Amino acid sequence: MTQPDFPAAADEVPCVTAGLPGTGGRIRLCPEDFEVEEIPAYEPCGEGDHLFLWTEKRGRTTREVAQTLARILGIDTRDVGCAGLKDRNALTRQYFSVPAQSAVLGRLKDLDCLPESAGFRVLSKARHVNKLKTGHLRGNRFRICIRGALPDAVERASAILAELARSGLPNAFGAQRFGRDGMNAVRGRSLVQKPETVRAVRDRFLRRICVSAYQSLLFNRLLARRMADGLFGQALPGDLMKKLDTGGLFICEDAPEDSRRMETFAVAPTGPLFGHRMMRPAGEALAREDAILAEEGITLESFRHLKGDAEGGRRPLRIPVAASVSPGPEAGALCLDFSLPKGSFATVLLREVMKDGTELPALADEDG
């Protein structure tokens, strides 16, 4: 079987607002044009064996900040916790956690006088009972400036955002998930399909990034086909549905009723992050997922040798979004303010609004 080729960032997920003209313009002309603030799942309680550091970074990846914190505080990088990755070419605020050991506490003063070249600063510190782990966030707030847009960009953006509020946003993975020219997904496919290649990638962080990129690409492929078939706003028999308020999962047995519930964003169908422990849908939804696997020449068991790096999961195909637009600081500029659930990509919304000009730096962290 000839496998699909994907040298580019991802299969193209169509815009749900394709019938509305975009604003054009450019983003990320400077880090301050792309502000991201983490929405924590919980705030530090003020006591405990861990210290939460509310941190602002500029021009640095989350991993780079974690490594610098570890070096300054004299701990292993693995002892630094964070809830998600934030973009490099942006101004971002997020929590990191470190052990509240006496040796660490004695070095905290070194964080109060970081040089500008460090690329980050600690805004506040508070104790908590547990280490911060991946996924310990509700989402992210964004304030993004688009520059060089068309003269009527605010009006165009307003119409697009109104349509997205009605239709929902495709919960696709953004291009930065896949690395330069989509090569992380290519490496991830090799890691899944050729177990012997795992030994060649000793860095587990890189291995997980590549496998995740491959899982993400297959998710985008399924989402794109569902949208092309006019099924973005509908539930299918056998869909594994997610309750968007509680996160609970259930099999769709009444597609018309669940489609009505989708109109109010009470529920959403989920798509696969393929892995050896992934929950599976049924009926027509299962057939669609099996077709994706068959094209790649793999099964869920193909992920088993990757163990904890490829257990798999489910992700909503459609999410609600409420956003506002205002004129920017100069002629031809506009600002977007919105929040997204954890793991969702601001660049997907920007693509809907701009319709072009959404190229990202080659080395960018993923939203999360």
N, C-alpha and C positions, 0 to 999 in steps of 0.2 A: 504493500500500500504506500502510495506517495504521501508523505506528511506535509501539512501546510507549512509554508515558509513564512517567517515573520522577522525580517531584518529591521523593520521599523519599530516604533515604540509599542504599538499595540494594534489589535484589530480596531478598526474605526467604529466606535459606537455613535450612531447618528444623534444629532441634536433633536430633542423633543420639540424645540421651538424653531425648527428649520424654516417654517413659513414666515418668520419675522426677521427683518433685516437687522444685522448687528451694528455695534458701535464702532468697530475697528479700534485702532489705538495700540498702545504698547504698555506692558507691565514690567515691574522690577527694574526700572531705570535707576533706582537706589533702594537699599534695604527698607527705608522708611515708607516706601510706597506699598509695602506688603507686610502689614502688621497681623500677627497671630497671637492670640492669648488663650492658653489652655483653660478649659472649664473643668475644674477638679471633680472627681467623683465624691470627694469628701475633703474637708479642711483639717489641718493638723489640730489635735485636741489640746496641745500644750504640755503633755507629759508623755514619757515613754523612752525607749532605748534607741530611737532613731531621730534624726534631725532633718526637717524638711527645709530646703532652701528655695525660696521664690526668686527666680533668676531671669534676667533679661539678657538676651544675646543678639549679636549683630554680626553677620558675615561668618558665622561658625555653625558647624553641624552639631547636633545633640551629642553625638559620640565624642567629638573633639572637646566639648565642654566637660563631659563626664571624665575623660582622660586627664584634663587639666585639674579638675577638682581632686581626683585621686592622687595626682602627683603632689599637689600643694598640701593635702591633708594627710599624706603618708599612708594611704590605703590602697587596696587592690581595686582596679576599675570595676570588677564584678561586684564590689560592695556599694557602688553608686547606683541608685535606682532612679528610674524615670518612667512616666506613664506612656510616653509616645515620642516619636521622632518629629522634629520640626525643621522647616526649610532652612538651608544655609543662607540663601540670598534674601533675607527678610529680617525684620525686627520682631523677635518672638519672646514671649514670657511663658515660663513653665516651672513646675516643681522638679527638683532633684532631691533624693534622700541619701543620707550618709549615716553610718553608725555614730551614735552619740557617746563614743568612748572618750575617756579623759585625754588621751593623746590627740584625738581629733579636735576636741573642744579647745585644747591649748593652741591649736594652729588656726582657729577661726579668724583671728585678727588679721591673718595674711589675706583673707578674702575681702577685707574692708579697704584695701589699698591696692587693688589690681590696676595695672597699667592699662591704658586704652587699647594697647596692642593685644591684650588678652581676648578682646572681643565679647566679653560678657561682664556682668556685675551682679552681685547678690543684693536683692532689694529687701529681703526680710528672712528671718530664721524662726522656726518654731518646732518643738518636739512633737513626736507622734509615736504610737505604739507599734507600728509595723513599717517595714521597708516598702517603698513605692515600687510597684511592679507594672509591667506592660499591660495596658488596658485599664488602669485605674484613673480613668477620666470619663467625663460625660460627652465631651466634644471640644470644639474650638470656636472662638470668636474671631472674625476677620474684619479688617478694614483695609480695603485695597484701592489704590489710586490708579486709574487708567489715564495715560497721557497721550496726546496726539490723536484724540478721537474725532469723529465727525461732528459737524456743528450742532446737529440735533441729537447728539448721543444720549443726553439725559432722557429725552422723550422716548427714544428707541429702547433704552435700558428699562424704563418704567413699564413699557408694554411687555417686554420679555419677562420681567420679574413677576408681573401680574399673571402671565400665562403659566409660569413655573409654580406659582402659588396654587393654581388650580390643578395642574397636571402632575406635579411632583418632579423631582430631579432624578435622572438616571444615576444610580449609585455606582458609576463606573470608577475604575482605577485610573488615575491620571498618568500622563506620560512619564513623569519623574519616577514612577514605581519601577520602570523597566530598564533604567540605566541608559547610558549612551548608545544610541542606535538600536535600542531594544536588546542589547547583548546579555543583560542579566537573565532575561527570559530564555534566551538561547542556551545559556549555561545551565539554567534550571532544568530545562527539558533534558539535557544530557545527564544531569545528576539523577533524574527520575528514571529515564529509560536505560541508562547504562550504569548499573551499580558500581562498576569498577572505577568510574571517574570520581567517586566520592573521595577516594584516598588522595586524589590530586588537589583537592580543595581543603586544606587543613584548617583554615580559618573558619570556625563555625559561624561567626557572624556573617561572613560573606556567603557561606553555603546557605544559610537560612534566607538571606536577602534574595539569592538567585532562585531558590525553590519557590519562595513566596511570589516572585515576579512571574514565574511560569503558572502558578495557580491563579494569579490575578489575570493573566492574559486569557486563560481559558474561561474565567468568569466573564470577562468583557465580551468574549466571543459568543457565549450563550445569551448575554443581555442584548447584544447587537442583533442577533437573529430573532429574538423575541420581539424586539421593537420593529424590525423589518416586516414581521408577520402581523403587525397591528395588535400585539398582545401586551403592550407595556402597562396599560391601565386595567388589565383583566386578570382574574384568578383562573387557573387551569385545574381540572380535576387531578388530584394527587399532588398539587403544589404543597411544599412544606412552607407554611405561612408563619410569619412572625408577628406577634402582638407588639406594636411599636412602643407601648407604654411600659410593659413589664418584661419584654424580651422572650416570652413564652412561645414555643413552637408547636404547631399542630398540622395535621394533614387536612387539606381542603377536600371536603366531601360534598359541599354545596357551592359550586362555583358562582352561580348568580348572586347568592347571598354574600359570599366573601368579596365579590367584585363591588357590591354596594358598600361594604365596610371599607374597602380601599378608597372610596371617594372621600371619606372623612379622615383618611390616614390612620385609622384604627389598626389596620393590619397591612402587611405587604408580603408578597411572595418572595422567597429567598432563592438565591443562586448558589452554586457549589464553589467552595474552596476545596478542590479535590484532595483527599487524603485517606489513609487507611482506616481512620476511625470516624469518618464523616457520616452524619445522619443522612438518609436518602429519602427522596420523595417517592411518589407512586404514580401509576398511570401515565398519562401523556407527559407530565413534567419529568418523570424518570426517563422516558424514552428520549426526550430532548437531551438530557445530560449524558445518557449512554451513547448517543450519536457523537457527541464531542469527544468522549473517551475513545470511541472506535476509530475516529479519524486520526487520533494521535497514536493508535496502536497500543493503548495501555488500558489497565483496569485500576480500581482502587488499590488492589494488592501491589501494584507497581510502586506505590509510595512507601510500602512497609519497611524497606531496608533503611529508610531515612529516619525511622523511629519518631522521636518527639519533634523533629524538624518538619514533619509533614503529616500530622494527624488529621488535618482538614477541619472544615467548619462550614457554617452557612452565613450568608450576607444578604441583607435586603436588596432587592433589585431596584427599589424605588423608595425615595425618602422625601419627607416634606421639607420645604425651605421657605423661610420668610426673610426677605431682604429689602433694604431701602437704598435709594440712590440720591445723591446730592451733587451739585456742581463742585468741581475740584478747585485747587488753589490757583489755577491759571486758565486762560482760554484753551478750550480743547481738552480739558481734563474733567473727570468725574470720579466720585468716590462711592464705593459699594460697602455697605455694612450688613453682615449676615453671620449666622451661626450654623454649624453643621455638626452632626453626630460624629463620634470618634471613628476614625478610619475613612471618613469621606473626604473627597478632594476638592479644594476650592477651585482648582484649575478646571474642573469639569463644569462648574457653574460659570466661570469666566469664559469658557469656550461657547457656552450658550449665549452669553451676553455679547461677546466681541465677534464671534463667528470667524475671526482670523486674528493673527498677531499674538497668539498665546504661546509662542516658543519659550521654553524654560532654559535656564543655564544647564550645561551638560552635567555639572556636579551639584545635584540638589538632593537634600533629604526628602523623604516622603512625608506627606501630611499624616497625622495620626495621633 
